[in-house]
């Protein structure tokens, strides 16, 4: 979440670019992302230099060759505005567009494929110098700054409610990744990847928990960089941002592609994706409906509907291999919707697959971009059932205020408790329905028309309130009236 000083810096940069002539908000976002990426490359190279200096070994996989030193952010930021403008436009930008190319057009990375249409749009040397000077103060070391930037900009251009492209808060992404615990053997997919936040978080989890296995040899390293992460989006700007995001987080050539995940034409062209992935992490757009003609026919066979939130759930089941698992965000309507399509999909999850958990989230999690209530569904594809008890958790707080300001409140967070209880679900059998989490048997869910809303099963304890008898209350009222009348008489006497 972008707050405080960082927010003010972004506002000033936005105004500088706007007044400089870049009037399209998405162009502002894209140009800032390019510059942040260039800055991040320099910081990545600097870390490699420091490691080499400590170990006495040559720099491992340097970002910049010796003859490219002038292309580094730390070098050109010291130049005069005109010279800086020429360096970035004529040398640095062509360099970042060419990254990942091997000479053979068939061997280009997905990053270089998405970057081929990128355009440097900074209008003048003065605007570039001003923006570079202000961006230089932003620390990218431990922050997914590009995602933060996009998240904040969406609020400024007021598109989140229309196209569903609001960004998933990073702490929610981390919770979902921790709950699914990716392994080096997983093939991970996000079919609505946006800025690739889920894929980045999954890569960080793998590096932290399985770094020795990932980098054991060239084969495992290549698998991590090229075969583990897969993302789709139909916004070319997002594809570029997502590719840069993954590259900066150490994943050199992820499979991030242009695709409308629900479209018949795109799905037919990628038929080999069925049952290909072992883990799906996603927060798909769930605003609006599609027409039957353009929607993939095999998804319609799973559930006949036009609603995108239901179609994406059907898509997840199609993408997952048997034994594959998913953690996905859905609007609350999916949990209790009364249409035939809603009930059918919930029945499929409970009866034909293994529904593991429903984590209900408060409505403020996605503010200020959307106030819709949502939930995390965690399930495993089995095609043979397996649901025994479904674990429900009623999240009340996520570490931030639930208003539009989303002020950090680290002492008010259920996330650590969710993860602790999730990892010890055997102990959950003893919990009462009045607790924040509990298990519900499959038979009870089926008896409730497969309703998955936590309030259907949660019991609320009401405190018995005792009131005085009516006669006592009437006596008190009479006493009060007497005192009021006495005071009124005294006031009248004083006024005469």
Helices and strands as residue ranges (DSSP letters): H 4-19, H 25-55, G 66-71, H 73-76, H 81-87, I 88-92, H 93-98, G 105-107, H 110-115, H 125-135, H 145-157, H 160-163, H 170-180, E 188-190, H 197-214, H 218-222, I 223-227, E 229-233, H 236-248, E 255-258, H 264-269, G 271-273, E 277-282, H 297-302, H 308-319, E 320-331, H 332-336, H 340-347, I 348-352, E 354-361, G 363-366, E 374-380, E 389-394, E 398-400, E 408-413, H 415-423, G 425-430, E 437-441, H 442-447, H 454-457, H 470-495
